[in-house]
Amino acid sequence: MTMCRTRLRHTPVSLPV
C-alpha cells in the first residue's frame, strides 16, 4: 500500500493520469 503511494510520488506522469 505504501509502496504504491511512494511510486506515484516518484512518477510525475502517474499523478495527472
N, C-alpha and C positions, 0 to 999 in steps of 0.2 A: 504493500500500500504506500509506504513512504518512498519506496524506490520510484514508483510511477510519478510521484509529485516532484521528486528531485530531477527526474528525466525531463519533465515538462519545463522546468526552470532552466535547465541547460539547453533545451531546444527552443529557440525563439520562434520556430516555424510551427510548433505544436500549439503555441499559445493562441494565435489568431485563428487557427484551424478549428 
